[in-house]
């Protein structure tokens, strides 16, 4: 592998990890603050079923940084493209 390719892969890897961290931060910001577990275990017919608790928020309540998501997606796409080129 040429040194330039290795540098590109390292840069792409760093961009990818940065994007994942940004996504994690965004998801953490949007979790319920009440300390409620996102899953509820119900006992039905001696079988445990795990059902995700969902709540519908009003559009005003949803705080999503669209630009951050777009940047993260672009970084992930860039990473995947560079990985595909490296595999060829």
N, C-alpha and C positions, 0 to 999 in steps of 0.2 A: 504494500500500500504506500502510495506516495505521501510525503509529509503534508502536502497541500490538502489531500483528501482527508487525512487524519485531523487536520485543523478544522476543516469544514464539518466533519462529523462531530467533533468536540463542540463547536459553536452551535450546531443544530441540536445536539443533546442538551446544552445549557439553555437554549431557547425553549426547548420542549419542557424541561424541568421547571423553568420559570413560569411557563403557561399553566402547567399543572398546579403549581403553588397558587397562582392567581385564581384558578378555578376553585381550588379548595377554600381560599379566603372568601370568595363570593358565596359559596355554598354555606360556609360557617355563618356568614352574616345573615343568611336567609333562613336559618334554622329557628324553630320556636325557642323563645327565651325562657319558657316556663319550666324547663327541666323535664319535660314530658318525653318519655321514650317514643321514638317514631313507630314502634311496633307494639302491638297488644296481643297477648296470647289468650285465646279463648278455648275453653274445654267443651267440645261438642262430640257426643257419641264416643267418648273415650279416645278421641283423636285430637291432637293439638293442631290448631290452625293458626298460622301467623298472618295477621292482616295488617297492612300498612294503614296507619291513621292518615287520613287526608283531610285537608281543610281548603275550602275555596276562598281565596282572598280577593278582595276588591282590587281593581287595577291600581287604585291610589296607594294601596298598601304594599304592592310589589315594588321592591327597590332593586332593580337589576341594572348593572352598568353594561349596557349593550356594547359599548366600545371595547370594554375589557374582554367580553366574550368573543367579539370579532377578532381581536388581537390574538387571543389564545387559540382560536380555531385556525387562524392564519399560520401561527407558529407550528401547530401540530401538522397542518398540511405541508408546510415547508420541510418539517422533519421527516415526514413519511416519503415525500418526493426525493429527498436527499438519500434516504435509506434505500429506496428502490433503485436509484442511480448507482449506488454503491454495490448493490447485489448483481448488477449486470456484468 
